Amino acid sequence: MKKNTKKPLRVAELFAGVGGFRIGLEGYNKKNKDYTTVWNNQWEPATKKQHASETYILRFGAEGHSNIDIAKVPVSEIPHHDLLVGGFPCQDYSVARNLGSADGIVGKKGVLWWEIHRILKEKAKNAPSYLMLENVDRLLKSPASQRGRDFAIIVSSLNDLGYIVEWRVVNAADYGMPQRRKRTFIMGYKKGTSIYKKIIKLKQPFDWLKNKGVTSTAFPIILSEETPESFKITGDLLEISETFNKAHPTDNIFKNCGISINRNVLTLEVKPDYQGKRTMLGDILVDEREVPAEFFVEKKDFKKWKYLKGAKNEERSGKGGFKFFYTEGAMTFPDALDKPSRTIITAEGGITPSRFKHVIKTPSGKLRRLTPIELERLCMFPENHTAGQPDTKRAFFMGNALVVGVIEKLGRSLSKHNV
Ligand SMILES: C[S@@+](CC[C@H](N)C(=O)[O-])C[C@H]1O[C@@H](n2cnc3c(N)ncnc32)[C@H](O)[C@@H]1O
């Protein structure tokens, strides 16, 4: 057998949560030698107690862990790394003119995208070779009043920093994973790296998107269109912020697959091509006898659950007493066991009835919520990875986390292409 002599890519994990990127890239117990996490940052602004950081340290150790607001971390304290990863929130990325800043342009305070940008910019020639970022699928269409503006700012600022940007919206369940979770994955390849050179050499960069690239190797596709749309993003970040897609603000400019090289964008809609094994919600359930009593729906709460899950078409009163009609469709109740689960949200935990929490019917005909281990399985985390924290926090972590299998596939593909 050929020995793997490649040095591992050193990873910095931002917005680390409980380490979904790390597990996906390194494998649990560091099985995958292609990656090694050298630094990570996780700080929860909403609470004093740092639950996710505690779990991260418990599982991976305190070495290289930082638990302060990323905006307060001097870039000089972040060690050299080859791959920067992180799931950053979807916020308002618009910029404004500010004569006090070095390039005369500033983003809104507290917008975490600009922290990623700051790290890359200040690292300059030592900036990481590769980027692997995650965000909600809505990122491509935001804000609703000027669709695509935020993504145009991200793509062009990364291009300006010397990265080719490739993106794909992936629903984990489309590739056999147990949860329907649709996220935008953004890959960056810095000028001078082997992948950058490979892409530049291609006669048709479209081939990279179709079948040669990192995302299409990890997640094979069927093309919905034979020719991608192409356009150039022009102007400085302020112009993009103020004018991008202003003429047709409700058109979706960025499709679910694309690449941008020097601000030349190719983008198209693609469909998943997958014939492998599929895991359903019913496949990940624990034995009913192991489930603690508080997870079962109490008789007294049944009506409330049924109401919240049901269709509504009713008059309601708003602020100041004005009346309006509220309508919404019914949720499948209980959740289907022969399908992948719905997306786990951060409010999945706790006994209070809710429209969005999963409720399943057990073999003995009882209704119950999902346990922390089941939520971990739906995100493909190792069992009891989050043990030691209250159940509602464990559910919160999984609502924030990614489906580890997606990162594992992207990681394997990136490593294969990095030669
Ligand atoms: C979408 S979650 C990412 C979860 C992670 N990928 C995982 O697998 O668990 C974003 C994380 O960023 C953290 N965060 C939010 N604001 C932050 C800040 N200013 N500095 C550092 N971390 C922050 C949140 O606490 C949350 O854990």
The ligand as an ORCA input file, in Angstrom:
! r2SCAN-3c Opt
* xyz 0 1
  C     -23.863     28.284     13.438
  S     -23.001     28.036     14.895
  C     -21.712     26.994     14.331
  C     -21.773     25.614     14.904
  C     -20.622     24.719     14.557
  N     -20.322     24.655     13.154
  C     -20.854     23.310     15.102
  O     -20.675     22.351     14.384
  O     -21.233     23.179     16.265
  C     -22.202     29.565     15.165
  C     -21.400     29.633     16.445
  O     -20.765     30.914     16.515
  C     -20.723     31.315     17.866
  N     -20.542     32.791     17.911
  C     -21.495     33.744     17.745
  N     -20.961     34.975     17.872
  C     -19.622     34.798     18.080
  C     -18.535     35.699     18.273
  N     -18.714     37.017     18.269
  N     -17.299     35.175     18.481
  C     -17.097     33.833     18.463
  N     -18.107     32.931     18.305
  C     -19.357     33.416     18.104
  C     -22.059     30.841     18.431
  O     -22.005     30.692     19.835
  C     -22.250     29.504     17.705
  O     -21.761     28.440     18.465
*
